[in-house]
Amino acid sequence: MLANSVPWESDGSEEKDDVLLLLSFCHNNNKRKRKWVHDVNLKRKEFGEVNHLMKHLREDEDKFKRYFRMNSTQFDNILSLIKADIEKKNLNYKESISEEQRLALCLR
């Protein structure tokens, strides 16, 4: 399809190959790049709801108890028991959710 739109003055196949390769490169270069991690998730630690909520709940024991139906000591005890089972490794390009956040989301 690209070869038909390019007028050829010489019969050199190497020249045609070079032009087709260049056209193919330009066409592929204009494709939209996909992101591995969305911008919203990159700022999760700074603006994420779970981080702010846990911080505020830890400051007020009554709210913590109403929210999770246990006090913070019980929460920390459960976390210490299952932490090794629910932990995930951080990757170079992606930070995993902390064990505390995983437990909080599971309990809620």
N, CA, C and O atoms as a GROMACS GRO file, in nm:
protein
  432
    1MET      N    1   0.082  -0.119   0.000
    1MET     CA    2   0.000   0.000   0.000
    1MET      C    3   0.086   0.125   0.000
    1MET      O    4   0.053   0.221  -0.069
    2LEU      N    5   0.197   0.127   0.075
    2LEU     CA    6   0.288   0.241   0.072
    2LEU      C    7   0.369   0.244  -0.057
    2LEU      O    8   0.402   0.352  -0.108
    3ALA      N    9   0.399   0.126  -0.110
    3ALA     CA   10   0.481   0.120  -0.231
    3ALA      C   11   0.408   0.179  -0.350
    3ALA      O   12   0.472   0.238  -0.437
    4ASN      N   13   0.278   0.166  -0.357
    4ASN     CA   14   0.201   0.219  -0.469
    4ASN      C   15   0.190   0.371  -0.466
    4ASN      O   16   0.169   0.432  -0.570
    5SER      N   17   0.203   0.432  -0.351
    5SER     CA   18   0.187   0.577  -0.340
    5SER      C   19   0.318   0.652  -0.365
    5SER      O   20   0.316   0.775  -0.374
    6VAL      N   21   0.430   0.583  -0.376
    6VAL     CA   22   0.560   0.647  -0.398
    6VAL      C   23   0.599   0.631  -0.544
    6VAL      O   24   0.612   0.519  -0.593
    7PRO      N   25   0.618   0.743  -0.616
    7PRO     CA   26   0.660   0.732  -0.757
    7PRO      C   27   0.806   0.689  -0.765
    7PRO      O   28   0.892   0.747  -0.698
    8TRP      N   29   0.834   0.589  -0.846
    8TRP     CA   30   0.970   0.536  -0.861
    8TRP      C   31   1.026   0.578  -0.995
    8TRP      O   32   0.965   0.553  -1.100
    9GLU      N   33   1.141   0.642  -0.992
    9GLU     CA   34   1.205   0.684  -1.116
    9GLU      C   35   1.312   0.586  -1.159
    9GLU      O   36   1.341   0.573  -1.278
   10SER      N   37   1.371   0.516  -1.063
   10SER     CA   38   1.473   0.418  -1.099
   10SER      C   39   1.422   0.279  -1.066
   10SER      O   40   1.321   0.263  -0.997
   11ASP      N   41   1.492   0.182  -1.116
   11ASP     CA   42   1.450   0.045  -1.095
   11ASP      C   43   1.530  -0.021  -0.982
   11ASP      O   44   1.525  -0.143  -0.968
   12GLY      N   45   1.602   0.057  -0.903
   12GLY     CA   46   1.686   0.001  -0.796
   12GLY      C   47   1.602  -0.048  -0.679
   12GLY      O   48   1.532   0.030  -0.615
   13SER      N   49   1.610  -0.176  -0.652
   13SER     CA   50   1.529  -0.232  -0.544
   13SER      C   51   1.583  -0.191  -0.408
   13SER      O   52   1.506  -0.182  -0.312
   14GLU      N   53   1.714  -0.164  -0.397
   14GLU     CA   54   1.770  -0.120  -0.269
   14GLU      C   55   1.715   0.017  -0.230
   14GLU      O   56   1.687   0.044  -0.113
   15GLU      N   57   1.700   0.103  -0.330
   15GLU     CA   58   1.646   0.237  -0.305
   15GLU      C   59   1.500   0.227  -0.258
   15GLU      O   60   1.459   0.300  -0.168
   16LYS      N   61   1.425   0.139  -0.320
   16LYS     CA   62   1.286   0.119  -0.280
   16LYS      C   63   1.278   0.066  -0.137
   16LYS      O   64   1.196   0.110  -0.057
   17ASP      N   65   1.365  -0.029  -0.107
   17ASP     CA   66   1.367  -0.085   0.028
   17ASP      C   67   1.398   0.022   0.133
   17ASP      O   68   1.338   0.025   0.240
   18ASP      N   69   1.494   0.110   0.100
   18ASP     CA   70   1.531   0.217   0.193
   18ASP      C   71   1.414   0.312   0.218
   18ASP      O   72   1.388   0.351   0.332
   19VAL      N   73   1.345   0.349   0.111
   19VAL     CA   74   1.232   0.440   0.124
   19VAL      C   75   1.118   0.374   0.201
   19VAL      O   76   1.057   0.436   0.288
   20LEU      N   77   1.090   0.247   0.170
   20LEU     CA   78   0.985   0.177   0.241
   20LEU      C   79   1.018   0.160   0.390
   20LEU      O   80   0.931   0.171   0.475
   21LEU      N   81   1.145   0.134   0.418
   21LEU     CA   82   1.188   0.122   0.557
   21LEU      C   83   1.171   0.255   0.630
   21LEU      O   84   1.126   0.258   0.745
   22LEU      N   85   1.207   0.364   0.563
   22LEU     CA   86   1.193   0.496   0.623
   22LEU      C   87   1.045   0.531   0.646
   22LEU      O   88   1.009   0.583   0.751
   23LEU      N   89   0.961   0.502   0.547
   23LEU     CA   90   0.817   0.528   0.562
   23LEU      C   91   0.757   0.442   0.675
   23LEU      O   92   0.674   0.490   0.752
   24SER      N   93   0.800   0.318   0.683
   24SER     CA   94   0.751   0.231   0.788
   24SER      C   95   0.793   0.282   0.926
   24SER      O   96   0.714   0.280   1.020
   25PHE      N   97   0.917   0.326   0.937
   25PHE     CA   98   0.966   0.380   1.063
   25PHE      C   99   0.888   0.504   1.104
   25PHE      O  100   0.849   0.518   1.220
   26CYS      N  101   0.864   0.594   1.010
   26CYS     CA  102   0.789   0.716   1.040
   26CYS      C  103   0.645   0.684   1.081
   26CYS      O  104   0.590   0.746   1.171
   27HIS      N  105   0.586   0.586   1.014
   27HIS     CA  106   0.448   0.548   1.046
   27HIS      C  107   0.441   0.487   1.186
   27HIS      O  108   0.350   0.521   1.263
   28ASN      N  109   0.533   0.398   1.220
   28ASN     CA  110   0.533   0.334   1.352
   28ASN      C  111   0.569   0.432   1.463
   28ASN      O  112   0.526   0.416   1.577
   29ASN      N  113   0.648   0.533   1.431
   29ASN     CA  114   0.692   0.630   1.530
   29ASN      C  115   0.578   0.722   1.574
   29ASN      O  116   0.582   0.777   1.684
   30ASN      N  117   0.476   0.737   1.490
   30ASN     CA  118   0.364   0.824   1.522
   30ASN      C  119   0.256   0.755   1.605
   30ASN      O  120   0.160   0.820   1.647
   31LYS      N  121   0.271   0.625   1.630
   31LYS     CA  122   0.171   0.553   1.709
   31LYS      C  123   0.175   0.602   1.853
   31LYS      O  124   0.280   0.641   1.904
   32ARG      N  125   0.062   0.599   1.917
   32ARG     CA  126   0.050   0.645   2.055
   32ARG      C  127   0.116   0.545   2.150
   32ARG      O  128   0.093   0.424   2.141
   33LYS      N  129   0.197   0.595   2.238
   33LYS     CA  130   0.267   0.510   2.335
   33LYS      C  131   0.175   0.481   2.453
   33LYS      O  132   0.104   0.570   2.501
   34ARG      N  133   0.177   0.357   2.501
   34ARG     CA  134   0.098   0.319   2.617
   34ARG      C  135   0.182   0.334   2.743
   34ARG      O  136   0.302   0.309   2.743
   35LYS      N  137   0.116   0.376   2.848
   35LYS     CA  138   0.184   0.391   2.976
   35LYS      C  139   0.166   0.264   3.058
   35LYS      O  140   0.059   0.204   3.056
   36TRP      N  141   0.270   0.225   3.129
   36TRP     CA  142   0.260   0.108   3.215
   36TRP      C  143   0.182   0.141   3.342
   36TRP      O  144   0.097   0.062   3.386
   37VAL      N  145   0.210   0.257   3.400
   37VAL     CA  146   0.142   0.301   3.521
   37VAL      C  147   0.076   0.436   3.493
   37VAL      O  148   0.143   0.528   3.447
   38HIS      N  149  -0.052   0.446   3.520
   38HIS     CA  150  -0.124   0.570   3.495
   38HIS      C  151  -0.076   0.680   3.590
   38HIS      O  152  -0.031   0.650   3.701
   39ASP      N  153  -0.086   0.805   3.547
   39ASP     CA  154  -0.040   0.919   3.627
   39ASP      C  155  -0.108   0.926   3.764
   39ASP      O  156  -0.046   0.965   3.862
   40VAL      N  157  -0.234   0.888   3.769
   40VAL     CA  158  -0.307   0.891   3.896
   40VAL      C  159  -0.242   0.795   3.996
   40VAL      O  160  -0.230   0.828   4.114
   41ASN      N  161  -0.202   0.679   3.949
   41ASN     CA  162  -0.142   0.580   4.039
   41ASN      C  163  -0.001   0.618   4.081
   41ASN      O  164   0.046   0.573   4.186
   42LEU      N  165   0.067   0.700   4.003
   42LEU     CA  166   0.200   0.746   4.042
   42LEU      C  167   0.194   0.835   4.165
   42LEU      O  168   0.290   0.841   4.242
   43LYS      N  169   0.083   0.906   4.182
   43LYS     CA  170   0.068   0.999   4.294
   43LYS      C  171  -0.016   0.940   4.408
   43LYS      O  172  -0.062   1.012   4.496
   44ARG      N  173  -0.035   0.809   4.404
   44ARG     CA  174  -0.120   0.742   4.502
   44ARG      C  175  -0.070   0.762   4.645
   44ARG      O  176  -0.150   0.783   4.736
   45LYS      N  177   0.061   0.756   4.664
   45LYS     CA  178   0.115   0.769   4.799
   45LYS      C  179   0.092   0.909   4.856
   45LYS      O  180   0.069   0.925   4.975
   46GLU      N  181   0.098   1.007   4.769
   46GLU     CA  182   0.082   1.146   4.812
   46GLU      C  183  -0.065   1.186   4.828
   46GLU      O  184  -0.101   1.254   4.924
   47PHE      N  185  -0.150   1.144   4.733
   47PHE     CA  186  -0.289   1.190   4.731
   47PHE      C  187  -0.391   1.078   4.753
   47PHE      O  188  -0.511   1.105   4.752
   48GLY      N  189  -0.345   0.956   4.773
   48GLY     CA  190  -0.437   0.843   4.785
   48GLY      C  191  -0.524   0.849   4.909
   48GLY      O  192  -0.481   0.895   5.015
   49GLU      N  193  -0.645   0.803   4.894
   49GLU     CA  194  -0.742   0.809   5.004
   49GLU      C  195  -0.702   0.719   5.120
   49GLU      O  196  -0.720   0.756   5.236
   50VAL      N  197  -0.647   0.603   5.091
   50VAL     CA  198  -0.612   0.508   5.196
   50VAL      C  199  -0.504   0.565   5.287
   50VAL      O  200  -0.512   0.551   5.409
   51ASN      N  201  -0.404   0.630   5.229
   51ASN     CA  202  -0.296   0.687   5.311
   51ASN      C  203  -0.348   0.794   5.406
   51ASN      O  204  -0.314   0.795   5.524
   52HIS      N  205  -0.431   0.883   5.355
   52HIS     CA  206  -0.485   0.990   5.439
   52HIS      C  207  -0.581   0.935   5.544
   52HIS      O  208  -0.579   0.978   5.660
   53LEU      N  209  -0.664   0.843   5.504
   53LEU     CA  210  -0.762   0.786   5.597
   53LEU      C  211  -0.693   0.712   5.712
   53LEU      O  212  -0.729   0.731   5.828
   54MET      N  213  -0.595   0.630   5.680
   54MET     CA  214  -0.524   0.555   5.784
   54MET      C  215  -0.453   0.649   5.881
   54MET      O  216  -0.450   0.625   6.002
   55LYS      N  217  -0.396   0.755   5.827
   55LYS     CA  218  -0.326   0.852   5.912
   55LYS      C  219  -0.424   0.916   6.012
   55LYS      O  220  -0.393   0.927   6.130
   56HIS      N  221  -0.540   0.956   5.964
   56HIS     CA  222  -0.640   1.020   6.052
   56HIS      C  223  -0.701   0.919   6.150
   56HIS      O  224  -0.727   0.953   6.266
   57LEU      N  225  -0.724   0.798   6.105
   57LEU     CA  226  -0.781   0.698   6.195
   57LEU      C  227  -0.683   0.659   6.305
   57LEU      O  228  -0.724   0.634   6.419
   58ARG      N  229  -0.555   0.654   6.273
   58ARG     CA  230  -0.454   0.620   6.374
   58ARG      C  231  -0.446   0.727   6.483
   58ARG      O  232  -0.410   0.698   6.598
   59GLU      N  233  -0.479   0.851   6.448
   59GLU     CA  234  -0.474   0.960   6.545
   59GLU      C  235  -0.592   0.957   6.642
   59GLU      O  236  -0.581   1.006   6.754
   60ASP      N  237  -0.703   0.899   6.601
   60ASP     CA  238  -0.824   0.895   6.685
   60ASP      C  239  -0.866   0.749   6.705
   60ASP      O  240  -0.919   0.686   6.613
   61GLU      N  241  -0.843   0.698   6.823
   61GLU     CA  242  -0.868   0.556   6.852
   61GLU      C  243  -1.016   0.519   6.840
   61GLU      O  244  -1.049   0.408   6.796
   62ASP      N  245  -1.106   0.609   6.878
   62ASP     CA  246  -1.250   0.580   6.868
   62ASP      C  247  -1.294   0.564   6.722
   62ASP      O  248  -1.368   0.472   6.689
   63LYS      N  249  -1.247   0.654   6.637
   63LYS     CA  250  -1.281   0.644   6.494
   63LYS      C  251  -1.222   0.517   6.434
   63LYS      O  252  -1.284   0.450   6.352
   64PHE      N  253  -1.100   0.485   6.476
   64PHE     CA  254  -1.035   0.363   6.427
   64PHE      C  255  -1.120   0.241   6.464
   64PHE      O  256  -1.142   0.152   6.381
   65LYS      N  257  -1.165   0.238   6.587
   65LYS     CA  258  -1.243   0.123   6.635
   65LYS      C  259  -1.378   0.114   6.563
   65LYS      O  260  -1.423   0.004   6.530
   66ARG      N  261  -1.443   0.226   6.539
   66ARG     CA  262  -1.570   0.224   6.466
   66ARG      C  263  -1.550   0.182   6.321
   66ARG      O  264  -1.635   0.112   6.264
   67TYR      N  265  -1.440   0.222   6.262
   67TYR     CA  266  -1.416   0.194   6.120
   67TYR      C  267  -1.380   0.048   6.097
   67TYR      O  268  -1.434  -0.016   6.006
   68PHE      N  269  -1.289  -0.005   6.179
   68PHE     CA  270  -1.241  -0.142   6.158
   68PHE      C  271  -1.302  -0.244   6.254
   68PHE      O  272  -1.278  -0.364   6.240
   69ARG      N  273  -1.380  -0.199   6.351
   69ARG     CA  274  -1.440  -0.285   6.454
   69ARG      C  275  -1.334  -0.356   6.537
   69ARG      O  276  -1.354  -0.468   6.584
   70MET      N  277  -1.221  -0.290   6.556
   70MET     CA  278  -1.113  -0.337   6.643
   70MET      C  279  -1.023  -0.218   6.673
   70MET      O  280  -1.023  -0.120   6.598
   71ASN      N  281  -0.948  -0.226   6.780
   71ASN     CA  282  -0.858  -0.115   6.810
   71ASN      C  283  -0.728  -0.129   6.731
   71ASN      O  284  -0.704  -0.232   6.667
   72SER      N  285  -0.645  -0.028   6.736
   72SER     CA  286  -0.524  -0.027   6.655
   72SER      C  287  -0.424  -0.134   6.699
   72SER      O  288  -0.346  -0.184   6.617
   73THR      N  289  -0.425  -0.169   6.827
   73THR     CA  290  -0.336  -0.275   6.876
   73THR      C  291  -0.374  -0.410   6.816
   73THR      O  292  -0.288  -0.487   6.775
   74GLN      N  293  -0.504  -0.437   6.810
   74GLN     CA  294  -0.551  -0.562   6.748
   74GLN      C  295  -0.518  -0.563   6.599
   74GLN      O  296  -0.476  -0.666   6.544
   75PHE      N  297  -0.538  -0.450   6.534
   75PHE     CA  298  -0.506  -0.438   6.392
   75PHE      C  299  -0.358  -0.469   6.368
   75PHE      O  300  -0.324  -0.547   6.280
   76ASP      N  301  -0.271  -0.408   6.449
   76ASP     CA  302  -0.127  -0.430   6.434
   76ASP      C  303  -0.089  -0.574   6.464
   76ASP      O  304   0.002  -0.629   6.402
   77ASN      N  305  -0.158  -0.636   6.558
   77ASN     CA  306  -0.132  -0.776   6.592
   77ASN      C  307  -0.167  -0.867   6.473
   77ASN      O  308  -0.089  -0.955   6.436
   78ILE      N  309  -0.284  -0.845   6.414
   78ILE     CA  310  -0.324  -0.923   6.296
   78ILE      C  311  -0.226  -0.898   6.182
   78ILE      O  312  -0.187  -0.991   6.111
   79LEU      N  313  -0.187  -0.773   6.164
   79LEU     CA  314  -0.092  -0.740   6.058
   79LEU      C  315   0.040  -0.814   6.076
   79LEU      O  316   0.096  -0.864   5.979
   80SER      N  317   0.089  -0.821   6.198
   80SER     CA  318   0.216  -0.890   6.222
   80SER      C  319   0.204  -1.040   6.194
   80SER      O  320   0.302  -1.104   6.154
   81LEU      N  321   0.086  -1.097   6.215
   81LEU     CA  322   0.066  -1.240   6.190
   81LEU      C  323   0.061  -1.274   6.042
   81LEU      O  324   0.110  -1.380   6.001
   82ILE      N  325   0.004  -1.186   5.961
   82ILE     CA  326  -0.016  -1.220   5.819
   82ILE      C  327   0.074  -1.141   5.724
   82ILE      O  328   0.065  -1.158   5.602
   83LYS      N  329   0.157  -1.056   5.777
   83LYS     CA  330   0.238  -0.967   5.693
   83LYS      C  331   0.320  -1.043   5.589
   83LYS      O  332   0.324  -1.003   5.472
   84ALA      N  333   0.384  -1.150   5.628
   84ALA     CA  334   0.468  -1.226   5.535
   84ALA      C  335   0.385  -1.289   5.423
   84ALA      O  336   0.436  -1.308   5.312
   85ASP      N  337   0.261  -1.321   5.451
   85ASP     CA  338   0.176  -1.386   5.351
   85ASP      C  339   0.118  -1.289   5.249
   85ASP      O  340   0.085  -1.330   5.137
   86ILE      N  341   0.104  -1.163   5.286
   86ILE     CA  342   0.038  -1.069   5.194
   86ILE      C  343   0.133  -0.966   5.133
   86ILE      O  344   0.090  -0.881   5.056
   87GLU      N  345   0.263  -0.974   5.167
   87GLU     CA  346   0.355  -0.873   5.114
   87GLU      C  347   0.385  -0.898   4.967
   87GLU      O  348   0.388  -1.012   4.922
   88LYS      N  349   0.406  -0.791   4.895
   88LYS     CA  350   0.443  -0.794   4.753
   88LYS      C  351   0.571  -0.714   4.737
   88LYS      O  352   0.596  -0.619   4.812
   89LYS      N  353   0.651  -0.751   4.640
   89LYS     CA  354   0.776  -0.680   4.616
   89LYS      C  355   0.753  -0.561   4.525
   89LYS      O  356   0.673  -0.567   4.431
   90ASN      N  357   0.825  -0.453   4.553
   90ASN     CA  358   0.823  -0.338   4.464
   90ASN      C  359   0.906  -0.370   4.341
   90ASN      O  360   1.009  -0.437   4.350
   91LEU      N  361   0.862  -0.321   4.227
   91LEU     CA  362   0.936  -0.337   4.103
   91LEU      C  363   0.997  -0.203   4.066
   91LEU      O  364   0.962  -0.100   4.124
   92ASN      N  365   1.088  -0.204   3.970
   92ASN     CA  366   1.155  -0.080   3.930
   92ASN      C  367   1.056   0.025   3.881
   92ASN      O  368   1.076   0.145   3.902
   93TYR      N  369   0.951  -0.018   3.817
   93TYR     CA  370   0.858   0.074   3.752
   93TYR      C  371   0.723   0.080   3.822
   93TYR      O  372   0.634   0.152   3.778
   94LYS      N  373   0.706   0.005   3.929
   94LYS     CA  374   0.575  -0.002   3.992
   94LYS      C  375   0.591  -0.030   4.141
   94LYS      O  376   0.658  -0.126   4.180
   95GLU      N  377   0.530   0.054   4.223
   95GLU     CA  378   0.537   0.034   4.368
   95GLU      C  379   0.412  -0.040   4.414
   95GLU      O  380   0.300  -0.002   4.379
   96SER      N  381   0.431  -0.143   4.492
   96SER     CA  382   0.318  -0.225   4.535
   96SER      C  383   0.245  -0.160   4.654
   96SER      O  384   0.296  -0.069   4.719
   97ILE      N  385   0.125  -0.209   4.679
   97ILE     CA  386   0.044  -0.160   4.790
   97ILE      C  387   0.100  -0.220   4.919
   97ILE      O  388   0.133  -0.338   4.924
   98SER      N  389   0.110  -0.139   5.023
   98SER     CA  390   0.169  -0.186   5.149
   98SER      C  391   0.079  -0.290   5.215
   98SER      O  392  -0.040  -0.300   5.186
   99GLU      N  393   0.139  -0.366   5.305
   99GLU     CA  394   0.065  -0.470   5.377
   99GLU      C  395  -0.044  -0.408   5.465
   99GLU      O  396  -0.153  -0.464   5.477
  100GLU      N  397  -0.015  -0.294   5.525
  100GLU     CA  398  -0.114  -0.226   5.608
  100GLU      C  399  -0.236  -0.186   5.525
  100GLU      O  400  -0.350  -0.201   5.569
  101GLN      N  401  -0.212  -0.135   5.406
  101GLN     CA  402  -0.322  -0.095   5.318
  101GLN      C  403  -0.401  -0.217   5.271
  101GLN      O  404  -0.524  -0.212   5.263
  102ARG      N  405  -0.332  -0.326   5.240
  102ARG     CA  406  -0.400  -0.448   5.198
  102ARG      C  407  -0.494  -0.499   5.307
  102ARG      O  408  -0.609  -0.534   5.280
  103LEU      N  409  -0.444  -0.502   5.430
  103LEU     CA  410  -0.528  -0.548   5.541
  103LEU      C  411  -0.645  -0.453   5.565
  103LEU      O  412  -0.757  -0.498   5.587
  104ALA      N  413  -0.619  -0.324   5.560
  104ALA     CA  414  -0.726  -0.225   5.582
  104ALA      C  415  -0.836  -0.240   5.477
  104ALA      O  416  -0.954  -0.234   5.510
  105LEU      N  417  -0.798  -0.259   5.353
  105LEU     CA  418  -0.898  -0.275   5.246
  105LEU      C  419  -0.974  -0.406   5.261
  105LEU      O  420  -1.093  -0.413   5.233
  106CYS      N  421  -0.905  -0.508   5.304
  106CYS     CA  422  -0.969  -0.638   5.322
  106CYS      C  423  -1.070  -0.634   5.437
  106CYS      O  424  -1.180  -0.690   5.426
  107LEU      N  425  -1.035  -0.569   5.546
  107LEU     CA  426  -1.124  -0.562   5.661
  107LEU      C  427  -1.245  -0.473   5.635
  107LEU      O  428  -1.352  -0.495   5.692
  108ARG      N  429  -1.228  -0.376   5.553
  108ARG     CA  430  -1.337  -0.282   5.528
  108ARG      C  431  -1.433  -0.344   5.430
  108ARG      O  432  -1.533  -0.282   5.395
   0.00000   0.00000   0.00000
